[in-house]
Amino acid sequence: MPPSRHAEAPEVQLFTDGACSGNPGPGGWAYILRHPASGKEIERSGGERETTNNRMELLAVIRGLEALKRPSAVELFTDSTYVGKGLSEWLRKWKVNGWKRRDGDRLVPIKNEELWRQLDALLAEHRVGFTHVRGHSGHVENERCDTLAVAAYQKFL
């Protein structure tokens, strides 16, 4: 994608979190999408009856990026090492290897492939950087996303 596509893109912040009661078990995802220049902010959350924490972490990012109405420069704030390493280290290799990962001397299917493919498609539309935040450490937006994600799965308990 040509860099000029993002030259006039708005700068937005995307805060995300996923949560599960059991793993697998009922799970929830949540995001806060903020446009600092205008002060506009939206929160969304949802959940599934039977899922994993990693799926919820991915869905939070996917749903947040899907909410953008045009190509954007996004700073993603996540406490998920899985999402962070996936974006910065693993994704490129998985694609080269046909959406497989190395397990010793063989290639095996990656987990959550359909979600990683959705996220990859969204990454082609937006310029996304990410910042890892420590979970449950008092980061205001991360704590809010955690509260929303937990509330989303509690309806399944």
Secondary structure, DSSP 4 states (H G I P E B T S, - for coil): --GGGGTTPPEEEEEEEEEESSSSEEEEEEEEEEETTTTEEEEEEEEEEEE-HHHHHHHHHHHHHHT-SS--EEEEEE--HHHHHIIIIIHHHHHHTTSEEEETTEEEEPTTHHHHHHHHHHHHHSEEEEEE--TTSS-HHHHHHHHHHHHHHHTT-
